[in-house]
């Protein structure tokens, strides 16, 4: 009654498969040799127990065997019968996704692990990844005491139909030899399990069915207490199993249930060391119209935090997630058995696992857990979970309503959809674009949200080019395809007021309009006032400096709100960018000699004060000081020529020699955003002699990285740069800006030079200032903190929109009567539809 293990044998060949093999002389010869070898070994290695029918490990595993066969309610988790019945009706009407009969296994090895090692066509062409995988898998297994003394059963399963496998059969010799070399018959058992089934129509080119093959392999060949699916391109860390079992035990203690079951994946890195998997979650994204029904938003899955640093704190906490990853997923064999394995409703391999995890959660109260200390590295291609609309629509039909219910329960604003209009997709990246992305990233999941861009494909290409992580790209794509939830929408116009009219077609159905803008001088452009009073209900500005300059230019104070710009304080975190400075400097092709580096990140234009900066630096320091000024700016040939001319003029005026000048290093080419934090980490101070900033993103990013920052004590940057957390250079005078009748600030180059010298000379002081800067930014300007401020404003708008037009107008009159507007008197605008109240100003 025992299945005989035949050493690295291909098991259970169907007759038609063998007949095709016999047509190939080489294949036939190989097969005959294989049979001879396997026959000589058939009595040496046995599946399951001893000839008397006992467990391989004796009677101690009898209870586990009985448990495996009668595991109808695994992990003591109760099945919600009412929901089960409800879903059963739904699936019968749609996809036939029904509850499956448990998979019965003939034998059970307590404490052992069965690993289904998944191969594809490429793996048969090269066994390099496979061998690395086997080495890492066996080493990690042998290190964990809980399982090391028990068997590791490796079932190598090709994800190919028999026709495809036959075409590559001449390559199987190397695979079989490799499996043979790792098989010891006691602790490590290796087997090759070819495809068993074909399509009902007999078309073998499409005959492979992932769920069916995995279920068959599990039923016929697996004996482990634990069941693991592992891609052949995934390499487990040496401590993978040790950390996985440790985190599972900690979760059981936390839940106070030592029998609880769950599906789990660890932290999976991509080949470049960034995050491949740290959980798969859902977002209200692509509309049902996209999948063949209507305009309502539906949940779509995405790899959360994919592309971020492996040290990012967002990926280093255990948590519940919606699905594991096929690159590496671990579960109790009894759970897989009692659920009847994978549903054959799906053919897409990744969505098969997603559906399995969702079924476990909603019908069996069994969660999927992410355990970050169990680390592996995946060297395969990235997976697009939204690539198969038909398959994804099946997931949505089965589980979409329940997922949406969970997501909407977390909404803090529910009455309207916030539509964020941003400039993206023009072949260039604007500061407004990256700011808008920071806003929506912080707001995602807290209210119905949608974005509109100029061209989504070009936008995604542009964002890819600047190095935004894949999780952000997935977020943007999903939010672009999202529908409008509810009867109302509120629009954000993230652009200069001069371009508000370009959005007219976008916000024609809006119940409320929010503008987002800023400016760098002492006033706003003259034509902005009319645009502000005629289109948005309110304008959000990033700083109190902008609040005053807008009001000073005639905008009513009641039409303005201060909402700062968010900073990704997780990415700009010095604790995750700890690579040796000298190595980073070499990576950026900078000189290694300087002992101290100033960094200035800027656009090469007059407003940034580059002439003042160079004058200050060149007059204050000499080559012997061992200092360097790194200027990071996209510079064309004319810009470089302008810089060279400045240096030559400086030498002519001072009579100095080039070799006596302190080092200046230009980084003139585009730099991916992901490379900016390492650059900040490699320098000692950040400096900008700006004439004026609407906000000053590089400055606050430097502060978030814990660097002492030096800048002009004027304009929008004073919202976050204070005397106690930075070095502010006082304004010496206000001078004419490049725009007529506008003024901006000028600082003294000598005062700036003295400040740079102070930072250079006082290590303890600059480190204290840098620490304060980091703390100040994290507490006030992280994405969550800014999103909190936005939610507060949106709740006020939500309350406003619930009122009748008459109540709304009465409040408007009260506000306007308590303030002054230089634009004239106020009257009601009669052509607005019900639910929208606006003020029209009569000049």
Secondary structure, DSSP 4 states (H G I P E B T S, - for coil): --PBP-TTPBP---HHHHHHHHTSHHHHHHHHHHHHHHHHHTTTSBSSS-TTS--TT-GGGHHHHHHHHT-SSGGGPPP-HHHHHHHHHHHHHHT---PPPPPP-S--EEEEEEEEEEE-HHHHH--HHHHHHHHHHHHHHHH-HHHHTS-EEEEEEESS-HHHHHHTGGGHHHHHHHHHHH--SSSEEEEEE------TT--GGG---HHHHHHHHHHHH--EEEEEEEETTEEE-TTHHHHHHHHHHHHHHHHT-TT---EEEEEEE-TTSSEEES-EEEEEEEETGGGTS-SSEEEEEEETTTTS-TT-GGGSS-EEESB-BTTEEEEEHHHHHHTTSS-TT--SHHHHHHHHHHHHHHHH---EEEEEEEEEEE-S----TTS-HHHHHHHHHHHHHHHHHHHHHT-SEEEEEEEEEE---SSS--HHHHHHHHHHHHHTTSEEEEEE-S-HHHHHHHHHHTT--HHHHHHHHHHHHB---SSEEEEEEES-GGGGGGGTTTSTT-SEEEEE---SSSS--TTHHHHHHHS-SEEEESSHHHHHHHHHTT--GGGEEE-PPPB-TTTS-GGG--S-HHHHHHHTT--S--SEEEEEE--SSGGGTHHHHHHHHHHH-BGGG-EEEEEE----HHHHHHHHHHHHHHHHHHT--GGGBPEEEEE-S---GGGHHHHHHHSSEEEE--S--SS-HHHHHHHHTT-EEEEES-SGGGGT--TTTSEEEPEEEEEE-SSTT-EEEEE-HHHHHHHHHHHHH-HHHHHHHHHHHHHHHHHHHBHHHHHHHHHHHHHHHHHHHHS-HHHHHHHHHHHHHTS--TT-EEEE-TTPPTT---EEEE-
